[in-house]
Structure formats: C-alpha cells, structure tokens
Amino acid sequence: MLGIGAAIGAALLGFCAGLWSFKIKSRWCPDCGRTTYPIADRPGE
C-alpha cells in the first residue's frame, strides 16, 4: 500500500513539474528569445 502511495505521489510531482516547465518555456519566443507577454514589452527596446 505504501508503494502505491509513493508511486501516485511521484506521478503527481512529475506531472506538476511538467506543467511548470511548460509554463516557463512558453514565456519566450523560440526564434528570437523575446518574451511572449505583452505586459513585459517595453517601448524603445
């Protein structure tokens, strides 16, 4: 029973880490490296 709980916990942790990683990666354009959020774009840069 403890093994099942550990496996579910590890799977949940891995899932959350994957979501967080995707969110971080989606902040920047893969081609030019600029941020994809319009709030962070400053005039003159």
PyMOL Python script that loads the backbone (N, CA, C, O; Angstrom):
from pymol import cmd

cmd.read_pdbstr("""\
ATOM      1  N   MET A   1       0.821  -1.197   0.000  1.00  0.00           N
ATOM      2  CA  MET A   1       0.000   0.000   0.000  1.00  0.00           C
ATOM      3  C   MET A   1       0.867   1.265   0.000  1.00  0.00           C
ATOM      4  O   MET A   1       0.534   2.255  -0.651  1.00  0.00           O
ATOM      5  N   LEU A   2       1.973   1.217   0.732  1.00  0.00           N
ATOM      6  CA  LEU A   2       2.875   2.363   0.780  1.00  0.00           C
ATOM      7  C   LEU A   2       3.504   2.608  -0.591  1.00  0.00           C
ATOM      8  O   LEU A   2       3.725   3.753  -0.987  1.00  0.00           O
ATOM      9  N   GLY A   3       3.787   1.529  -1.307  1.00  0.00           N
ATOM     10  CA  GLY A   3       4.362   1.662  -2.650  1.00  0.00           C
ATOM     11  C   GLY A   3       3.410   2.339  -3.621  1.00  0.00           C
ATOM     12  O   GLY A   3       3.834   3.123  -4.471  1.00  0.00           O
ATOM     13  N   ILE A   4       2.127   2.038  -3.496  1.00  0.00           N
ATOM     14  CA  ILE A   4       1.129   2.668  -4.372  1.00  0.00           C
ATOM     15  C   ILE A   4       1.045   4.165  -4.078  1.00  0.00           C
ATOM     16  O   ILE A   4       0.981   4.981  -4.997  1.00  0.00           O
ATOM     17  N   GLY A   5       1.046   4.516  -2.803  1.00  0.00           N
ATOM     18  CA  GLY A   5       1.013   5.930  -2.416  1.00  0.00           C
ATOM     19  C   GLY A   5       2.246   6.672  -2.907  1.00  0.00           C
ATOM     20  O   GLY A   5       2.152   7.809  -3.368  1.00  0.00           O
ATOM     21  N   ALA A   6       3.407   6.021  -2.805  1.00  0.00           N
ATOM     22  CA  ALA A   6       4.640   6.643  -3.276  1.00  0.00           C
ATOM     23  C   ALA A   6       4.617   6.815  -4.791  1.00  0.00           C
ATOM     24  O   ALA A   6       5.075   7.836  -5.304  1.00  0.00           O
ATOM     25  N   ALA A   7       4.091   5.832  -5.506  1.00  0.00           N
ATOM     26  CA  ALA A   7       4.019   5.920  -6.966  1.00  0.00           C
ATOM     27  C   ALA A   7       3.061   7.030  -7.401  1.00  0.00           C
ATOM     28  O   ALA A   7       3.353   7.773  -8.338  1.00  0.00           O
ATOM     29  N   ILE A   8       1.929   7.140  -6.726  1.00  0.00           N
ATOM     30  CA  ILE A   8       0.968   8.200  -7.057  1.00  0.00           C
ATOM     31  C   ILE A   8       1.564   9.570  -6.734  1.00  0.00           C
ATOM     32  O   ILE A   8       1.401  10.515  -7.506  1.00  0.00           O
ATOM     33  N   GLY A   9       2.245   9.679  -5.613  1.00  0.00           N
ATOM     34  CA  GLY A   9       2.893  10.939  -5.241  1.00  0.00           C
ATOM     35  C   GLY A   9       3.967  11.341  -6.237  1.00  0.00           C
ATOM     36  O   GLY A   9       4.066  12.509  -6.612  1.00  0.00           O
ATOM     37  N   ALA A  10       4.772  10.372  -6.667  1.00  0.00           N
ATOM     38  CA  ALA A  10       5.819  10.662  -7.643  1.00  0.00           C
ATOM     39  C   ALA A  10       5.222  11.057  -8.988  1.00  0.00           C
ATOM     40  O   ALA A  10       5.732  11.956  -9.656  1.00  0.00           O
ATOM     41  N   ALA A  11       4.141  10.387  -9.387  1.00  0.00           N
ATOM     42  CA  ALA A  11       3.489  10.727 -10.656  1.00  0.00           C
ATOM     43  C   ALA A  11       2.894  12.131 -10.597  1.00  0.00           C
ATOM     44  O   ALA A  11       2.997  12.890 -11.561  1.00  0.00           O
ATOM     45  N   LEU A  12       2.277  12.476  -9.482  1.00  0.00           N
ATOM     46  CA  LEU A  12       1.701  13.809  -9.322  1.00  0.00           C
ATOM     47  C   LEU A  12       2.790  14.879  -9.314  1.00  0.00           C
ATOM     48  O   LEU A  12       2.627  15.933  -9.929  1.00  0.00           O
ATOM     49  N   LEU A  13       3.885  14.618  -8.631  1.00  0.00           N
ATOM     50  CA  LEU A  13       5.001  15.552  -8.609  1.00  0.00           C
ATOM     51  C   LEU A  13       5.584  15.741 -10.007  1.00  0.00           C
ATOM     52  O   LEU A  13       5.879  16.868 -10.405  1.00  0.00           O
ATOM     53  N   GLY A  14       5.753  14.657 -10.751  1.00  0.00           N
ATOM     54  CA  GLY A  14       6.254  14.749 -12.119  1.00  0.00           C
ATOM     55  C   GLY A  14       5.308  15.500 -13.033  1.00  0.00           C
ATOM     56  O   GLY A  14       5.748  16.269 -13.887  1.00  0.00           O
ATOM     57  N   PHE A  15       4.019  15.285 -12.864  1.00  0.00           N
ATOM     58  CA  PHE A  15       3.020  15.992 -13.671  1.00  0.00           C
ATOM     59  C   PHE A  15       3.072  17.493 -13.403  1.00  0.00           C
ATOM     60  O   PHE A  15       3.063  18.299 -14.333  1.00  0.00           O
ATOM     61  N   CYS A  16       3.128  17.861 -12.122  1.00  0.00           N
ATOM     62  CA  CYS A  16       3.197  19.287 -11.771  1.00  0.00           C
ATOM     63  C   CYS A  16       4.497  19.919 -12.267  1.00  0.00           C
ATOM     64  O   CYS A  16       4.489  21.059 -12.731  1.00  0.00           O
ATOM     65  N   ALA A  17       5.597  19.202 -12.176  1.00  0.00           N
ATOM     66  CA  ALA A  17       6.868  19.722 -12.675  1.00  0.00           C
ATOM     67  C   ALA A  17       6.812  19.922 -14.185  1.00  0.00           C
ATOM     68  O   ALA A  17       7.372  20.891 -14.698  1.00  0.00           O
ATOM     69  N   GLY A  18       6.152  19.030 -14.898  1.00  0.00           N
ATOM     70  CA  GLY A  18       5.999  19.180 -16.344  1.00  0.00           C
ATOM     71  C   GLY A  18       5.150  20.380 -16.708  1.00  0.00           C
ATOM     72  O   GLY A  18       5.472  21.100 -17.653  1.00  0.00           O
ATOM     73  N   LEU A  19       4.074  20.607 -15.978  1.00  0.00           N
ATOM     74  CA  LEU A  19       3.242  21.788 -16.232  1.00  0.00           C
ATOM     75  C   LEU A  19       4.018  23.069 -15.965  1.00  0.00           C
ATOM     76  O   LEU A  19       3.940  24.020 -16.744  1.00  0.00           O
ATOM     77  N   TRP A  20       4.763  23.097 -14.871  1.00  0.00           N
ATOM     78  CA  TRP A  20       5.548  24.279 -14.526  1.00  0.00           C
ATOM     79  C   TRP A  20       6.618  24.527 -15.581  1.00  0.00           C
ATOM     80  O   TRP A  20       6.849  25.673 -15.965  1.00  0.00           O
ATOM     81  N   SER A  21       7.269  23.480 -16.050  1.00  0.00           N
ATOM     82  CA  SER A  21       8.302  23.607 -17.073  1.00  0.00           C
ATOM     83  C   SER A  21       7.716  24.141 -18.368  1.00  0.00           C
ATOM     84  O   SER A  21       8.332  24.987 -19.016  1.00  0.00           O
ATOM     85  N   PHE A  22       6.539  23.666 -18.762  1.00  0.00           N
ATOM     86  CA  PHE A  22       5.900  24.146 -19.985  1.00  0.00           C
ATOM     87  C   PHE A  22       5.540  25.620 -19.852  1.00  0.00           C
ATOM     88  O   PHE A  22       5.687  26.383 -20.806  1.00  0.00           O
ATOM     89  N   LYS A  23       5.073  26.023 -18.682  1.00  0.00           N
ATOM     90  CA  LYS A  23       4.705  27.426 -18.464  1.00  0.00           C
ATOM     91  C   LYS A  23       5.933  28.320 -18.572  1.00  0.00           C
ATOM     92  O   LYS A  23       5.859  29.403 -19.154  1.00  0.00           O
ATOM     93  N   ILE A  24       7.046  27.889 -18.029  1.00  0.00           N
ATOM     94  CA  ILE A  24       8.282  28.665 -18.099  1.00  0.00           C
ATOM     95  C   ILE A  24       8.765  28.762 -19.544  1.00  0.00           C
ATOM     96  O   ILE A  24       9.165  29.837 -19.992  1.00  0.00           O
ATOM     97  N   LYS A  25       8.732  27.643 -20.280  1.00  0.00           N
ATOM     98  CA  LYS A  25       9.212  27.638 -21.663  1.00  0.00           C
ATOM     99  C   LYS A  25       8.357  28.507 -22.567  1.00  0.00           C
ATOM    100  O   LYS A  25       8.867  29.082 -23.528  1.00  0.00           O
ATOM    101  N   SER A  26       7.055  28.615 -22.275  1.00  0.00           N
ATOM    102  CA  SER A  26       6.168  29.358 -23.158  1.00  0.00           C
ATOM    103  C   SER A  26       6.289  30.866 -22.971  1.00  0.00           C
ATOM    104  O   SER A  26       5.633  31.622 -23.687  1.00  0.00           O
ATOM    105  N   ARG A  27       7.106  31.322 -22.032  1.00  0.00           N
ATOM    106  CA  ARG A  27       7.268  32.761 -21.815  1.00  0.00           C
ATOM    107  C   ARG A  27       8.133  33.417 -22.882  1.00  0.00           C
ATOM    108  O   ARG A  27       8.015  34.621 -23.108  1.00  0.00           O
ATOM    109  N   TRP A  28       8.993  32.658 -23.540  1.00  0.00           N
ATOM    110  CA  TRP A  28       9.911  33.235 -24.507  1.00  0.00           C
ATOM    111  C   TRP A  28       9.691  32.662 -25.896  1.00  0.00           C
ATOM    112  O   TRP A  28       9.357  31.488 -26.059  1.00  0.00           O
ATOM    113  N   CYS A  29       9.885  33.510 -26.887  1.00  0.00           N
ATOM    114  CA  CYS A  29       9.770  33.094 -28.286  1.00  0.00           C
ATOM    115  C   CYS A  29      10.953  32.188 -28.616  1.00  0.00           C
ATOM    116  O   CYS A  29      12.093  32.559 -28.334  1.00  0.00           O
ATOM    117  N   PRO A  30      10.724  31.013 -29.203  1.00  0.00           N
ATOM    118  CA  PRO A  30      11.837  30.117 -29.513  1.00  0.00           C
ATOM    119  C   PRO A  30      12.739  30.645 -30.626  1.00  0.00           C
ATOM    120  O   PRO A  30      13.894  30.228 -30.726  1.00  0.00           O
ATOM    121  N   ASP A  31      12.235  31.555 -31.466  1.00  0.00           N
ATOM    122  CA  ASP A  31      13.030  32.073 -32.584  1.00  0.00           C
ATOM    123  C   ASP A  31      13.900  33.260 -32.180  1.00  0.00           C
ATOM    124  O   ASP A  31      15.100  33.275 -32.453  1.00  0.00           O
ATOM    125  N   CYS A  32      13.297  34.254 -31.531  1.00  0.00           N
ATOM    126  CA  CYS A  32      14.053  35.477 -31.246  1.00  0.00           C
ATOM    127  C   CYS A  32      14.424  35.631 -29.775  1.00  0.00           C
ATOM    128  O   CYS A  32      15.292  36.439 -29.446  1.00  0.00           O
ATOM    129  N   GLY A  33      13.786  34.875 -28.884  1.00  0.00           N
ATOM    130  CA  GLY A  33      14.115  34.949 -27.470  1.00  0.00           C
ATOM    131  C   GLY A  33      13.385  36.035 -26.700  1.00  0.00           C
ATOM    132  O   GLY A  33      13.576  36.163 -25.491  1.00  0.00           O
ATOM    133  N   ARG A  34      12.554  36.818 -27.370  1.00  0.00           N
ATOM    134  CA  ARG A  34      11.791  37.866 -26.677  1.00  0.00           C
ATOM    135  C   ARG A  34      10.635  37.246 -25.904  1.00  0.00           C
ATOM    136  O   ARG A  34      10.188  36.140 -26.208  1.00  0.00           O
ATOM    137  N   THR A  35      10.169  37.961 -24.920  1.00  0.00           N
ATOM    138  CA  THR A  35       9.049  37.484 -24.122  1.00  0.00           C
ATOM    139  C   THR A  35       7.769  37.478 -24.951  1.00  0.00           C
ATOM    140  O   THR A  35       7.598  38.299 -25.852  1.00  0.00           O
ATOM    141  N   THR A  36       6.883  36.552 -24.641  1.00  0.00           N
ATOM    142  CA  THR A  36       5.624  36.460 -25.373  1.00  0.00           C
ATOM    143  C   THR A  36       4.510  37.204 -24.651  1.00  0.00           C
ATOM    144  O   THR A  36       3.387  37.273 -25.152  1.00  0.00           O
ATOM    145  N   TYR A  37       4.806  37.763 -23.479  1.00  0.00           N
ATOM    146  CA  TYR A  37       3.799  38.505 -22.730  1.00  0.00           C
ATOM    147  C   TYR A  37       3.854  39.979 -23.114  1.00  0.00           C
ATOM    148  O   TYR A  37       4.914  40.596 -23.003  1.00  0.00           O
ATOM    149  N   PRO A  38       2.743  40.561 -23.563  1.00  0.00           N
ATOM    150  CA  PRO A  38       2.770  41.964 -23.992  1.00  0.00           C
ATOM    151  C   PRO A  38       3.029  42.949 -22.853  1.00  0.00           C
ATOM    152  O   PRO A  38       3.511  44.054 -23.101  1.00  0.00           O
ATOM    153  N   ILE A  39       2.722  42.574 -21.614  1.00  0.00           N
ATOM    154  CA  ILE A  39       2.953  43.475 -20.481  1.00  0.00           C
ATOM    155  C   ILE A  39       4.448  43.715 -20.293  1.00  0.00           C
ATOM    156  O   ILE A  39       4.856  44.815 -19.920  1.00  0.00           O
ATOM    157  N   ALA A  40       5.253  42.712 -20.544  1.00  0.00           N
ATOM    158  CA  ALA A  40       6.688  42.833 -20.315  1.00  0.00           C
ATOM    159  C   ALA A  40       7.391  43.582 -21.442  1.00  0.00           C
ATOM    160  O   ALA A  40       8.537  43.999 -21.276  1.00  0.00           O
ATOM    161  N   ASP A  41       6.733  43.763 -22.581  1.00  0.00           N
ATOM    162  CA  ASP A  41       7.351  44.508 -23.678  1.00  0.00           C
ATOM    163  C   ASP A  41       7.359  45.988 -23.325  1.00  0.00           C
ATOM    164  O   ASP A  41       6.318  46.578 -23.033  1.00  0.00           O
ATOM    165  N   ARG A  42       8.533  46.569 -23.358  1.00  0.00           N
ATOM    166  CA  ARG A  42       8.650  47.990 -23.047  1.00  0.00           C
ATOM    167  C   ARG A  42       8.939  48.758 -24.326  1.00  0.00           C
ATOM    168  O   ARG A  42       9.698  48.277 -25.168  1.00  0.00           O
ATOM    169  N   PRO A  43       8.360  49.928 -24.492  1.00  0.00           N
ATOM    170  CA  PRO A  43       8.656  50.723 -25.682  1.00  0.00           C
ATOM    171  C   PRO A  43      10.123  51.141 -25.693  1.00  0.00           C
ATOM    172  O   PRO A  43      10.702  51.450 -24.651  1.00  0.00           O
ATOM    173  N   GLY A  44      10.699  51.145 -26.859  1.00  0.00           N
ATOM    174  CA  GLY A  44      12.087  51.563 -27.006  1.00  0.00           C
ATOM    175  C   GLY A  44      13.095  50.448 -26.883  1.00  0.00           C
ATOM    176  O   GLY A  44      14.296  50.694 -26.991  1.00  0.00           O
ATOM    177  N   GLU A  45      12.646  49.237 -26.663  1.00  0.00           N
ATOM    178  CA  GLU A  45      13.602  48.124 -26.572  1.00  0.00           C
ATOM    179  C   GLU A  45      13.583  47.310 -27.828  1.00  0.00           C
ATOM    180  O   GLU A  45      14.320  46.330 -27.940  1.00  0.00           O
TER     181      GLU A  45
END
""", "prot")
cmd.dss("prot")
cmd.show_as("cartoon", "prot")
cmd.util.cbc("prot")
cmd.orient("prot")
